[in-house]
Amino acid sequence: MARILLAAAAALWVSVAVAGPLPAWQNDVPGDTQRLGQALDTATGEWLSAEQLVTRLAAADRLMVGERHDNADHHQLQLWLLQQLHEQRPRASLLQEMLTPSQQEALDELQRGGRQLADDQLVDHLQWNPGWEWRFYGPIISWALDSGIHLQAANLDRDEISALYRHPGEVSPRYSASALRELRQTIETSHCGQIAEPQLTAMLGIQQQRDVRMAEALQSAPAPAVLLAGNYHARKDLGVALHMDEAAPVVLMLHEAGTPLPSAEQADYLWLTPAAPAVDHCAQWAGKRVTSETAAAPAARLSTSPAG
């Protein structure tokens, strides 16, 4: 029903600006470029231009955009999309997985007084986690501050993660059996086999509570709101949307060409991009064991792996 209402609203939407060209690709472009920059409507199988995608998404009160964290093209497209959406229908809120509650006061200070810091000063002011590459996320934060859009933290603080690592809590009954199996298998794979019980259950609890926190933040944020997060958090079948009691968000996943396309059960739209260079994510785990500290690191998150 939500998809039907959104499509109807999009059909009536009057665009107030012509979308600008897409940014140049940063990653190597594959031989078959026919669909790059286009988006798949997973419900109908229709391929949309970037401009058509913007028109569809402009009517959404809650939008979730999934990314692969280390793909430069994903971040450039996110900024382009936010700019186009803001021109058609000003955004009220921008939430990010990369921001935690401990940073909210510094964000609020910037937003109350207007941004008066250079980009390099923002890193220190926000006590930015170096695990998130500022060159990817800085331009989005700077644009939001300059555009007067409310920036909101959507993740857990480190002390919350440490507490969950010790006491993960119960697994939510909202997960299907297949979703739970996939989450456990993916956590094990993303940790390169260097994880076993009880750490595996602890990491599952942390992943679940991250999604719960993002769901709560997105539900309560002034609309229209956009949440940026990794693709596993964005997935409709096992991520944030699963924990929302009100209307689920529209889910757009930035998806690398050459990999299997997720289904309509996982995302509403898939936006095709070149793939990031292959990285041996397991090299960093050599000789390490999983702890509450590694659990809090961005490299430990499912969406850092090529699968997410």
N, C-alpha and C positions, 0 to 999 in steps of 0.2 A: 504493500500500500504506500509506504514511504517513497519508493522508487516511482510509483505512478504519479503521486502528488508533485514530486520534484520535477519529473518530466513535463507535467502540465505547467508548472510555474516557469520552467525554463522556456517553454514554447511561447509564453506571454511576455517574457522578459525583454525589455528594450535596451539594447546596448548603448551606452553613452560614449563609448570610445572604441576605436579600432585597435585590436591587440597588436602590439609591436612584434617584430620578428623574434624567433627563439634565439637564445644565446648560442654561440658557436660551440660545438662539441669539444670537450676537453680530453676525452678518452679516444682510443683508436676506433675508427668507424668500421664495422664489419662490411663484407662484400655486399650483402643484401641489405640495402638501406631503405627499401620501399616503405616500411612502417615506422622507421625511427621518427620520434617526435609526435607520432599519432597515439591515440588512446583507444583502447578496446572497451566498449560497453559490454561487460560480461553477461548481462542478462539477455541481450539481443544479438550479440555477435557483431554489432556494427562498429566499424572503425571511424573515429572522429578526428578531425583536425584539432590542433591545439586551441584554436579560436572557438570551435564548437564545444570543446571540453570546458573552457572558461564559462561559456553561456550556461551549460548544464549545471556547473558547480556554484554559480553565483547565487542561486536561489536557496542553497543549503544553509540552514541555521547552524548546523554542527558538521564540520568537515574534518576528517582525519587523513593526513598525508603520510604514507609510509615511505621509508628510504632505506638504502644501503648506506651505512654511515660513512664508508670510505670512498664513495663514488662522487667525484667532483661534479659530474653532470647532474646528479640528483639535487644537489644543493643550488646549482645555478637555476634549474627549472623550478625549484621551490620558490626562489626569490621572484622569478618571472611571474609565476602563477599568483603569488601574493599581491604583486603590483597590479596585475590585470584585474583580479577580483576586487581589490580595493577601489579601483577606478569605477567599476560597474556598481558595486554595492559596498560602501566602506566597512571594513572589518572592525569589530569592537574589541576582539581579544585574539591574542596569539599565544598559544601554550606550547612548551617545548619539553621533550623528555630530557634535554640536556641541562635544564635548569632545576635546581632543588630549592626547597623552602628556605634554607639558610642564605640563599642569594636574593630572596624576595625583597627584603628591606632595602638593599642596595639598588635593586631595580625600581622600587617605588620612589626612592629618593631622586633618581634620574628622571622619572616620569613626572614627578611633581614640579621639579624645577626646570624641566626642559633639558635636553642633552647639551652639556657644555664640555664634554670630554672628547678628546681625539680617540680614534679607534684603539690605539695601543694603550691608552690610559684606561679604557673600558675593561681590558683584561685584568688589570690590577684591582680596579674598583669592584668588579663583580667576583673577584677571587675565582676566576674561570678555571675549571678543571682541565688541565692540559691533555687529558685523555681524549677530549673532544677537540679536534683541530680547529683553532680559531679562524683560520683562513676559509673554512667551510661555513661556520656558523656566525662569525662576526658580521659579515655584510647583511645578513637577515636581521640580526638584533639591531644594528645601526639603523637600518631602514625603518624598522618598527618604531624605534624611538623617535626618529625624525618625522614619522607619519602620525604620531600621536596615538598609536595602537597600544592598548594595554597588554604588556608582557607578563606572563604568569608562569611560575614554576609548576611542573607537572610530575616530577619524579620524587623519589624518596631521598632523605638525607642519609649520610653514611652511618650515623648512629642507629637509624631505623633499620638499615640493612644488616648491621651487626647483630641487632636484637633478633631479627627474623632468622638470621643464620643459626642462632642458638635455639630459637623456639619458632619454627616455621608456621605453626598453626595447622588447621585442618584444610585439606584440599576442597575447593569449592565444588558443590554438586552441579554447578552450571556446566562444567566440562563434560563433553561426551567421552566415552571410553577411548575412541580413536584419537580425539584431541589430546587426551592425557598421555597416551602412548607416544604420539608424535612429539609432544613437548619433552618428555623424558628422554627419548632417543636423540632429539636435537640438542638438548643440554649436554648429554654425554658426548655427542660428536663434536660440539663446539668447544668442549674442554679436552678434546683429543684423547679420550680414554683415561684421562688423569683424574677421574672422579668416580666415586662409588658411594654406597650408603655409609653414613647418613647424610653425606654432603649433597648427594643427588636430590634427596627430598628437600633439603634446605634451599638449594638453588631453585627448585620448583616453587617453593613457598615465596621466595623473593620475586621471581618472575610474576607470580600471581598477584602479589601485593603491589608491584609496580603498575600492573594493569588496573587494579582496583583504584589506586591513587589517581591515575590518569583519567579513569572513567568519572570519578567524583569531581575532578577539576574541570573536565570538559562539560559535565552536566550543569555545573554551577556558574560557569563563565558567562559573561554577557555575550549575547549573540548579535551578529553572526561571529562564530568562533572557529578557529583553525587550530588543530593539534598536530605538531610535527613529531614523529617518532620512528623507530625502526620498524621494518616491515612485519616482524613477528608480533609486535604490539598492535600494529594496525589491522592484522587479520581478523575478519569478522567471526571466524569459527573458534578462535582460541585466544584472542587478544582483548583489547579494551572494550570493544562493543559488547562482548559477552557479559560484562559486568555492569552495564548501564541499565537502570530500571526504567528510564524514560525512553523516548524515541532514539533509536540507534543513529550514530552519525553516518553520513555518506563516506565511504572508504575509497580513497584513491591510492594505489600502490605504484610507485616508480619501479619499473621492472626492467631488468637487463636483457637485451636481445640475446637469443641463443640458448635460453634456459626455458624449461616448461612453463606454460602460462597458467597461473592460478585460476581457480574456478570462480563462479558467481557466489559460491558459499564462502569464499575467502575475501573477495573484494568486489566493489561495484564497478570500478574502472581501473585499467592497467595502462600506464603511460610508458611507452617503450623508449629505452635509452641504450647507448653503447655500454658495454660492460667495463667495470674498473679492471685494472691490471690484476692478474692472479697474484695472491699473496699467501705465503705459507703461514696460516694462522696458528699452526701447531708448534712452530719453532719456539715461540715464547714460553710454551708450557714445558719445555724440556727440563727435567729435574725439579719441577715445581709441584707443590700440592695445593689443592684448593683450600682457601681460608676465607674468613669474612672480608679480608682486605682485597683478595683477588676477586671475590664476588662483587665488590663495589666498583671494580674497574670497568671502564667502557669496553675493553677488549674481551671481557667475560660475557658480554651481552650477546644474545642470539643474533641480533640484527647486525652485528659486526661481521658475521660469517657470510659467505656468498649466498647461502640459502635464504638469508633474511634481509 
